[in-house]
Amino acid sequence: AQSVTQLGSHVSVSEGALVLLRCNYSSSVPPYLFWYVQYPNQGLQLLLKYTTGATLVKGINGFEAEFKKSETSFHLTKPSAHMSDAAEYFCAVIGSNYQLIWGAGTKLIIKP
Amino acid sequence: DGGITQSPKYLFRKEGQNVTLSCEQNLNHDAMYWYRQDPGQGLRLIYYSQIVNDFQKGDIAEGYSVSREKKESFPLTVTSAQKNPTAFYLCASSIAWDEETQYFGPGTRLLVL
């Protein structure tokens, strides 16, 4: 069965520092992987997705993620954090029935 | 402007009351979904609909009901059988049931009085 693990329910970084949010998955089929962002009391917005092809995926707001099959990982990074990046980030994988399987989320805190 | 709307933004439920959350999309998407979000947890799928007049139970369907009479509408009813309804409810849609990208509405927060 597919599953998603996000390491760290909260991640705190200083403004201007590197952002690294970790996501590991298990999947019995070639995975389709997603990162979504949720600002307080709002719906989710797609940041980026990996389906096939290039393993380094660029998304909105300067974020990118790299699919590493050997490590079953899809970590999200951004070179320089901005105060507006403070939000909750969710990693997801497509299950065998085309339904999304979600990680528990990571809250990103930006310190001034 | 295409998108998904959910109403109301906040909803209060009294003991023993059924309440209905609205979800409307003008994206011409076939598939629609309802998720429940609780603090510290990922999204959990309540119901989904692959096409109009059809829907299936998700992982936590007990105490909820849905209908899909129109392509653009997928209302969720939280019944009195749902003993712990306080949560943030998110509606989403995708072009087709096997299209991987889902688009989300702004959510409805349900509180119990």
Interface residues (C-beta under 8 A of the other chain):
Chain A: V4 S9 Y32 F34 Y36 N41 Q42 G43 L44 Q45 L46 K49 T51 F90 A92 I94 Y98 Q99 L100 W102 G103 A104 G105
Chain B: I4 Q6 G40 Q41 G42 L43 R44 L45 Y48 G58 F88 L90 A92 W97 D98 E100 T101 Q102 Y103 F104 G105 P106 G107 R109
